[in-house]
Amino acid sequence: MTGLVDGFGRHFRYLRLSVTEVCNFSCAYCLPDGYRKTRPHDFLSVDEIGRLAETFQALGVGKVRLTGGEPSARRDLGEIIARIRRAGVAKIAMTTNGWNLSEKIEGWRDAGLTHLNVSIDALDPAAFRAITGHDRLGAVIDGVDRALALGLPTVKVNAVLLKSGLSGGFETFADFVRDRPVAVRFIELMRTGDNADYFAAEHVSGAVLRDWFAARGWTPRPRGPDDGPAVEYVHPDHAGRLGLIAPYAPGFCDGCNRLRVTARGQLRLCLFGEGGVDLRDLLQAGPSEALAARIRRALGEKPAGHRLAEGRSGDMRHLAQVGG
């Protein structure tokens, strides 16, 4: 099978796969009232995930990121990672809130996990508790340090760019990466269907961080072919990096290289698009030409970009709905 290319010449080598909608945190920007079950938890099985991974791998996808909800809410997460590894995927990544990271990371690494992103939206314990609803900052940082000690190839930290998360300024995060070889990437808060008031109160423009970088000698580093949308910056006095994901910046979607599949098997062409394409009925057998053909046809409908700048977030109600 040849690779995946859309009508704008963009190549897709990266799949973000949600494995659950369940999350045990109640982050103010995503699920402020906590996760509420509204339908059966009939999420993709390990076998369905394996068949999906085999087909995407045959289509040239070399990186699969597991998202949620919170992926570690699934007790069979290790089996999922191992199954994707057997499908031949070279890079298996996961984004997690880190609540049980220090206890589980060794098993996940042994199963085949190669890339880890941990969400830490504030480095002040009180601010972290206010944002996430949990007093677990110390445990989450211990998990990051455990992953580093185990020699995981790539460890990164995600921080949603929030006014309430910057009580210590960007300097607090710079200190965090002074001796840790990790990348902290600030993600500009995005407007969704459910967070209009929160967005108005907490949004910080990515331009503020770019100005901070310029004033303090941080310089951008080149992006790899299957990297996400972050622009990362380096400094000679720091072992780690700081970065920015700025979805409101002009041209943000020009280099899009990723597709998304929800926990129930729906292909989403854009995080902030409308609807999706169901793939689940074709996941009951091995790698399928029919499945590959459906994915290719869907790519013909992928838009040039999102319409966030117009205040339009598609049918996205909250980020746990699709996996961010």
C-alpha positions as CSV (number, residue, x, y, z in Angstrom):
1,M,0.0,0.0,0.0
2,T,1.2,3.5,-0.8
3,G,1.2,6.3,1.8
4,L,-1.6,8.6,2.9
5,V,-1.7,12.0,1.1
6,D,-4.6,14.4,1.1
7,G,-5.8,16.8,-1.5
8,F,-3.4,19.5,-0.3
9,G,-0.3,17.3,-0.6
10,R,0.0,16.7,3.1
11,H,1.5,13.3,4.1
12,F,0.0,11.5,7.1
13,R,2.5,9.3,9.1
14,Y,1.1,9.9,12.6
15,L,-2.1,8.5,14.2
16,R,-3.6,9.7,17.5
17,L,-5.7,6.8,18.8
18,S,-8.1,7.3,21.7
19,V,-8.5,4.1,23.7
20,T,-11.1,5.4,26.2
21,E,-13.3,8.4,27.0
22,V,-12.9,7.8,30.7
23,C,-10.8,10.1,32.8
24,N,-10.1,10.2,36.5
25,F,-9.1,13.9,36.6
26,S,-11.5,16.8,36.4
27,C,-9.3,19.4,34.6
28,A,-11.0,22.8,34.5
29,Y,-10.4,23.3,30.7
30,C,-11.7,19.8,29.7
31,L,-14.0,18.0,32.2
32,P,-14.6,20.5,35.0
33,D,-17.4,18.4,36.5
34,G,-15.5,15.1,36.0
35,Y,-16.2,12.3,33.6
36,R,-19.9,11.3,33.4
37,K,-20.8,8.0,31.8
38,T,-23.6,8.6,29.3
39,R,-23.4,5.4,27.2
40,P,-21.9,1.9,27.4
41,H,-18.1,1.6,27.5
42,D,-17.9,-0.4,24.3
43,F,-14.5,1.0,23.3
44,L,-12.3,-0.7,20.8
45,S,-10.9,-4.1,21.9
46,V,-7.3,-5.1,21.8
47,D,-7.8,-7.1,18.7
48,E,-9.7,-4.3,16.9
49,I,-6.9,-1.9,17.9
50,G,-4.3,-4.3,16.5
51,R,-6.1,-4.6,13.2
52,L,-6.4,-0.9,12.9
53,A,-2.7,-0.4,13.7
54,E,-1.8,-3.0,11.1
55,T,-3.7,-1.2,8.4
56,F,-2.4,2.2,9.3
57,Q,1.2,0.8,9.5
58,A,0.8,-0.6,6.0
59,L,-0.4,2.8,4.8
60,G,2.9,4.4,6.0
61,V,2.0,5.4,9.6
62,G,5.1,5.0,11.7
63,K,3.9,6.6,14.9
64,V,0.8,5.8,17.0
65,R,-0.1,7.9,20.1
66,L,-2.5,6.5,22.6
67,T,-4.8,9.1,24.1
68,G,-8.1,9.3,25.9
69,G,-9.7,10.3,28.3
70,E,-6.9,8.8,30.4
71,P,-5.4,5.8,28.6
72,S,-4.3,4.2,31.9
73,A,-7.9,3.9,33.0
74,R,-7.8,0.8,30.8
75,R,-6.6,-2.2,32.7
76,D,-5.4,-3.8,29.4
77,L,-3.2,-0.9,28.4
78,G,-0.1,-3.0,28.4
79,E,-1.8,-5.5,26.1
80,I,-2.8,-2.7,23.7
81,I,0.8,-1.4,23.6
82,A,2.2,-4.9,22.9
83,R,-0.4,-5.5,20.2
84,I,0.5,-2.3,18.4
85,R,4.2,-3.2,18.6
86,R,3.4,-6.6,17.0
87,A,1.7,-4.7,14.2
88,G,5.1,-3.3,13.3
89,V,4.6,0.3,14.4
90,A,8.1,1.8,15.2
91,K,7.1,4.5,17.6
92,I,4.4,4.0,20.2
93,A,3.6,7.1,22.2
94,M,1.1,7.9,25.0
95,T,-0.3,11.0,26.6
96,T,-1.2,10.5,30.3
97,N,-2.1,12.6,33.3
98,G,0.5,10.5,35.2
99,W,-1.6,9.5,38.1
100,N,-0.1,6.0,38.3
101,L,3.0,6.6,36.1
102,S,5.7,5.7,38.6
103,E,4.2,2.3,39.3
104,K,3.3,1.4,35.7
105,I,5.9,2.9,33.4
106,E,8.3,0.0,33.5
107,G,5.7,-2.5,32.3
108,W,4.5,-0.1,29.6
109,R,8.1,0.4,28.4
110,D,8.7,-3.4,28.4
111,A,5.5,-3.8,26.3
112,G,6.9,-1.4,23.6
113,L,6.1,2.2,24.7
114,T,8.8,4.5,23.2
115,H,7.4,8.0,23.6
116,L,5.7,9.5,26.7
117,N,3.9,12.8,27.2
118,V,2.7,13.7,30.7
119,S,0.3,16.5,31.4
120,I,1.4,19.0,34.0
121,D,-0.4,22.3,33.7
122,A,1.2,23.9,36.8
123,L,4.2,23.4,38.9
124,D,2.7,25.0,42.0
125,P,0.9,22.4,44.0
126,A,-2.1,24.6,44.8
127,A,-2.5,25.7,41.2
128,F,-2.1,22.1,40.0
129,R,-4.9,21.0,42.4
130,A,-7.2,23.8,41.4
131,I,-6.8,23.0,37.7
132,T,-6.9,19.1,37.9
133,G,-9.0,18.5,41.0
134,H,-6.3,16.3,42.4
135,D,-3.4,16.9,44.8
136,R,-1.0,14.6,43.0
137,L,1.7,17.0,41.5
138,G,4.5,15.3,43.5
139,A,3.5,11.8,42.3
140,V,3.2,12.9,38.7
141,I,6.7,14.5,38.8
142,D,8.0,11.3,40.4
143,G,6.6,9.4,37.4
144,V,8.4,11.7,35.0
145,D,11.7,11.1,36.8
146,R,11.1,7.4,36.9
147,A,10.5,7.3,33.1
148,L,13.8,9.2,32.7
149,A,15.6,6.9,35.0
150,L,14.4,3.9,32.9
151,G,15.9,5.4,29.8
152,L,12.6,5.9,27.9
153,P,13.7,7.3,24.5
154,T,11.5,10.4,24.6
155,V,9.8,12.0,27.6
156,K,7.8,15.2,27.2
157,V,5.5,17.3,29.4
158,N,2.3,19.0,28.2
159,A,1.1,22.2,29.8
160,V,-2.1,24.0,28.7
161,L,-1.2,27.7,28.6
162,L,-3.4,29.1,31.3
163,K,-3.3,32.3,33.4
164,S,-3.8,30.3,36.6
165,G,-1.0,27.9,35.7
166,L,1.6,30.6,35.4
167,S,1.7,31.8,39.0
168,G,5.5,31.3,39.0
169,G,5.9,32.5,35.4
170,F,7.6,30.7,32.6
171,E,10.8,30.7,34.7
172,T,9.3,27.9,36.9
173,F,9.1,25.6,33.9
174,A,12.6,26.7,32.7
175,D,13.9,25.6,36.1
176,F,12.1,22.3,35.7
177,V,14.1,21.5,32.5
178,R,17.4,23.0,33.6
179,D,18.7,19.5,34.5
180,R,15.9,17.3,33.1
181,P,16.3,16.2,29.5
182,V,12.6,16.7,28.8
183,A,10.6,19.0,26.6
184,V,7.8,21.1,28.2
185,R,5.4,22.1,25.4
186,F,2.8,24.8,26.2
187,I,-0.5,24.2,24.4
188,E,-2.5,27.4,23.7
189,L,-6.0,26.9,25.2
190,M,-8.6,26.1,22.5
191,R,-12.2,27.2,22.5
192,T,-14.6,24.2,22.5
193,G,-18.4,24.0,22.7
194,D,-18.4,23.8,26.5
195,N,-15.7,26.2,27.7
196,A,-16.6,29.7,26.4
197,D,-16.5,31.4,29.8
198,Y,-13.3,29.6,30.9
199,F,-11.6,30.4,27.6
200,A,-12.4,34.1,28.1
201,A,-10.9,34.1,31.6
202,E,-7.9,31.9,31.1
203,H,-6.7,32.2,27.5
204,V,-3.1,33.3,27.0
205,S,-1.8,34.1,23.5
206,G,1.1,32.0,22.3
207,A,2.7,35.4,21.3
208,V,3.4,36.0,25.0
209,L,5.6,32.9,25.2
210,R,7.3,33.6,21.9
211,D,8.3,37.1,23.2
212,W,9.6,35.5,26.4
213,F,11.7,33.1,24.3
214,A,13.2,35.9,22.2
215,A,14.0,38.0,25.3
216,R,15.9,35.2,27.0
217,G,18.0,33.6,24.3
218,W,15.9,30.5,23.5
219,T,16.1,29.5,19.9
220,P,13.9,27.2,17.8
221,R,15.1,23.7,16.9
222,P,14.2,21.8,13.6
223,R,11.1,19.6,13.6
224,G,11.3,15.9,12.6
225,P,9.0,14.5,9.8
226,D,6.6,12.7,12.2
227,D,6.7,15.3,15.0
228,G,3.5,16.9,16.2
229,P,2.7,20.6,15.8
230,A,5.0,21.9,18.6
231,V,7.8,24.3,17.8
232,E,10.5,23.6,20.5
233,Y,13.1,26.0,21.7
234,V,16.5,25.2,23.2
235,H,18.9,27.2,25.5
236,P,22.6,26.4,26.2
237,D,22.1,26.5,30.0
238,H,19.2,23.9,30.0
239,A,19.3,20.2,29.5
240,G,15.6,20.2,28.4
241,R,13.5,22.2,26.0
242,L,10.5,24.5,26.1
243,G,8.0,24.6,23.2
244,L,4.7,26.0,22.0
245,I,1.7,24.5,20.2
246,A,-0.2,27.5,18.9
247,P,-3.4,26.5,17.0
248,Y,-4.5,30.1,16.5
249,A,-1.2,31.0,14.6
250,P,-1.5,31.6,10.9
251,G,-0.6,28.5,8.8
252,F,-0.9,26.1,11.8
253,C,-2.7,23.5,9.7
254,D,-0.4,23.7,6.7
255,G,1.9,21.0,8.0
256,C,-0.7,18.7,9.5
257,N,0.6,15.1,9.5
258,R,-1.8,13.3,11.8
259,L,-5.2,11.6,11.8
260,R,-7.4,10.7,14.8
261,V,-9.5,7.7,15.6
262,T,-11.9,7.8,18.5
263,A,-12.3,5.1,21.2
264,R,-15.3,3.8,19.4
265,G,-13.6,3.5,16.0
266,Q,-14.5,6.7,14.2
267,L,-11.9,8.4,12.0
268,R,-11.8,12.1,12.7
269,L,-10.1,14.2,10.0
270,C,-9.7,17.3,12.2
271,L,-9.9,17.8,15.9
272,F,-12.3,20.7,15.3
273,G,-14.2,19.3,12.4
274,E,-17.7,18.0,12.0
275,G,-18.6,14.3,12.2
276,G,-16.3,11.4,11.2
277,V,-16.1,8.2,9.3
278,D,-16.9,4.9,11.1
279,L,-14.2,2.2,10.7
280,R,-15.3,-0.3,13.3
281,D,-17.3,-2.5,11.0
282,L,-14.1,-3.2,9.0
283,L,-12.1,-4.2,12.1
284,Q,-13.4,-7.7,12.5
285,A,-10.7,-9.3,10.3
286,G,-7.0,-8.8,9.4
287,P,-5.4,-5.9,7.5
288,S,-8.1,-5.0,5.0
289,E,-8.0,-3.4,1.6
290,A,-11.5,-2.3,2.3
291,L,-10.4,-0.5,5.4
292,A,-7.5,1.1,3.7
293,A,-9.8,2.2,0.8
294,R,-12.2,3.8,3.3
295,I,-9.5,5.7,5.0
296,R,-8.2,7.0,1.6
297,R,-11.6,8.1,0.5
298,A,-12.1,10.0,3.8
299,L,-8.9,11.9,3.3
300,G,-10.4,13.4,0.2
301,E,-12.8,15.3,2.5
302,K,-10.1,16.7,4.9
303,P,-10.3,20.5,5.0
304,A,-7.3,22.8,4.5
305,G,-7.6,23.9,8.2
306,H,-9.8,24.4,11.2
307,R,-11.9,27.5,11.8
308,L,-11.0,28.3,15.4
309,A,-10.1,31.9,14.5
310,E,-13.8,32.4,13.5
311,G,-14.9,31.0,16.9
312,R,-16.0,27.7,15.2
313,S,-14.9,24.5,17.0
314,G,-17.0,22.1,15.0
315,D,-18.9,19.5,17.0
316,M,-16.1,19.3,19.6
317,R,-17.7,19.6,23.1
318,H,-14.7,18.8,25.2
319,L,-11.2,17.4,24.5
320,A,-11.8,14.0,26.1
321,Q,-14.5,13.4,23.5
322,V,-11.8,12.8,20.8
323,G,-8.5,12.6,22.6
324,G,-7.1,16.1,22.0
